[in-house]
């Protein structure tokens, strides 16, 4: 699948907990959802949950795992408002048959990064950082390098000082 393991046990347990919560609430799984706890490594299969409610934990919380709540919407305005209502804003993706429209929508999303018709494409030349409760600052790009610097302003009046 091209998807590696979750980075650590604590995060693995969190993703598994969110999947179990979705099961306990009776949400429909279109793909995945069965994690083998006896397996080697912290692997979670790609999982798609069909249209869970807006207040579902899998929708409302950042999970950093290969679990996707597939949400239905009626209008662009509705989906943009719903996305921006989240307290998080690290990254998002817009999938569309019209890439120009995708960019138009992406520009309205309150996230640090938005991909159109792709996901997790990161460049060392472009900053990557979150908005809202998803952090502050940036990695990569000039903005990321500036995170490791301190600025200093010095002003000097060149006129002679009166004696």
TORRO-208299 format. One line per 10 residues: their letters; for each residue x, y, z of C-alpha. Coordinates in Angstrom, 1 decimal. Example, Ala and Ser with C-alpha at 12.3 -4.5 7.8 and 13.67 -1.06 7.14 Angstrom:
2
AS) 12.3,-4.5,7.8 | 13.7,-1.1,7.1
REM end
This chain:
163
XXXXXXXXXX) 0.0,0.0,0.0 | 2.9,2.3,0.4 | 1.8,3.2,4.0 | 4.3,2.5,6.7 | 3.7,1.9,10.4 | 2.5,4.4,13.0 | 5.6,6.1,14.5 | 5.2,5.0,18.1 | 3.0,2.9,20.4 | 1.3,5.8,22.0
XXXXXXXXXX) 0.1,7.1,18.6 | -0.7,3.6,17.5 | -2.9,3.1,20.5 | -4.7,6.4,19.9 | -5.5,5.5,16.3 | -6.7,2.0,17.3 | -8.9,3.7,20.0 | -10.5,6.0,17.5 | -11.2,3.0,15.2 | -12.8,1.1,18.1
XXXXXXXXXX) -14.8,4.2,19.0 | -16.2,4.3,15.5 | -17.1,0.6,15.6 | -18.7,1.0,19.0 | -20.9,3.8,17.6 | -22.0,1.6,14.7 | -20.3,3.6,11.9 | -20.0,1.9,8.5 | -16.6,0.9,7.4 | -16.0,0.9,3.6
XXXXXXXXXX) -12.4,-0.3,4.0 | -10.2,-1.7,6.7 | -10.9,-1.2,10.4 | -9.3,-4.4,11.6 | -6.0,-4.0,13.3 | -4.0,-7.1,14.2 | -2.6,-6.3,17.7 | -0.4,-9.4,17.5 | 1.3,-8.2,14.3 | 4.9,-6.9,14.2
XXXXXXXXXX) 5.2,-3.2,14.2 | 2.5,-0.5,14.6 | 0.7,-1.1,11.3 | -2.9,0.1,10.8 | -4.6,-0.9,7.6 | -6.0,1.9,5.4 | -9.4,2.5,6.8 | -12.4,4.5,5.3 | -15.4,5.2,7.4 | -18.6,6.2,5.6
XXXXXXXXXX) -20.2,9.4,6.6 | -19.8,9.5,10.3 | -21.6,12.4,12.1 | -19.8,15.7,12.4 | -19.3,15.2,16.2 | -17.7,11.8,15.8 | -14.3,11.6,17.4 | -12.8,10.3,14.1 | -14.0,13.5,12.5 | -13.4,16.0,15.3
XXXXXXXXXX) -10.0,14.9,16.6 | -6.6,14.8,14.9 | -5.6,11.2,14.6 | -2.4,11.0,12.5 | -3.2,7.6,11.1 | -4.4,6.1,7.8 | -8.0,6.5,8.8 | -10.3,8.6,6.6 | -13.8,9.7,7.5 | -15.6,10.1,4.1
XXXXXXXXXX) -18.0,13.0,4.6 | -20.9,13.9,2.3 | -21.8,17.5,1.5 | -24.3,19.4,-0.6 | -22.6,22.6,-1.5 | -19.0,24.0,-1.6 | -19.9,26.6,0.9 | -21.1,23.9,3.3 | -18.0,21.8,3.1 | -15.7,24.8,3.4
XXXXXXXXXX) -17.6,26.0,6.5 | -17.5,22.5,8.1 | -13.8,22.1,7.4 | -13.1,25.6,8.8 | -15.2,24.9,11.9 | -12.6,22.5,13.1 | -10.3,23.7,15.9 | -7.4,22.1,14.0 | -5.7,23.2,10.8 | -2.5,21.3,10.0
XXXXXXXXXX) -3.4,20.1,6.5 | -6.2,19.1,4.2 | -6.9,17.8,0.7 | -9.4,18.7,-2.0 | -10.2,16.0,-4.5 | -12.0,17.2,-7.7 | -12.2,16.7,-11.4 | -11.6,20.4,-11.9 | -8.1,21.3,-10.4 | -8.7,25.1,-10.9
XXXXXXXXXX) -11.9,24.8,-8.8 | -9.8,22.7,-6.3 | -7.4,25.6,-5.9 | -10.3,28.0,-5.5 | -11.6,25.9,-2.6 | -8.1,25.3,-1.1 | -7.6,29.1,-0.8 | -10.6,29.3,1.5 | -9.5,26.5,3.9 | -7.9,27.5,7.2
XXXXXXXXXX) -5.0,25.1,7.1 | -1.3,25.4,6.8 | -1.1,23.1,3.8 | -3.7,22.1,1.3 | -3.1,19.5,-1.4 | -5.3,19.3,-4.5 | -5.8,15.9,-6.0 | -2.9,14.5,-4.1 | -1.8,14.0,-0.5 | 1.4,14.2,1.6
XXXXXXXXXX) 3.5,15.7,-1.1 | 6.1,17.6,0.9 | 8.9,19.7,-0.5 | 11.9,20.9,1.5 | 11.5,24.2,-0.4 | 7.9,24.9,0.8 | 7.0,25.6,4.5 | 4.9,23.0,6.3 | 3.1,24.1,9.5 | -0.3,24.2,11.1
XXXXXXXXXX) -3.0,26.8,12.0 | -5.3,26.9,15.0 | -4.6,24.1,17.5 | -2.4,22.2,15.1 | 0.7,24.1,16.1 | 2.6,27.1,15.2 | 5.7,27.8,13.2 | 6.8,25.9,10.2 | 9.2,23.2,9.0 | 11.0,23.4,5.6
XXXXXXXXXX) 11.4,26.3,3.3 | 12.7,29.7,4.4 | 10.0,30.0,7.1 | 11.3,26.7,8.6 | 14.9,27.8,8.6 | 13.8,31.0,10.3 | 12.5,28.9,13.2 | 16.1,28.3,14.2 | 17.2,31.9,14.1 | 16.8,35.0,16.3
XXXXXXXXXX) 16.2,38.3,14.7 | 17.8,41.5,16.0 | 17.2,45.1,15.0 | 19.9,47.8,15.4 | 19.2,51.4,14.6 | 21.9,54.0,14.4 | 21.6,57.7,14.1 | 24.5,58.8,12.0 | 24.3,62.5,12.9 | 26.9,63.9,15.3
XXX) 25.8,64.0,18.9 | 25.8,67.6,20.2 | 28.6,68.2,22.7
REM end
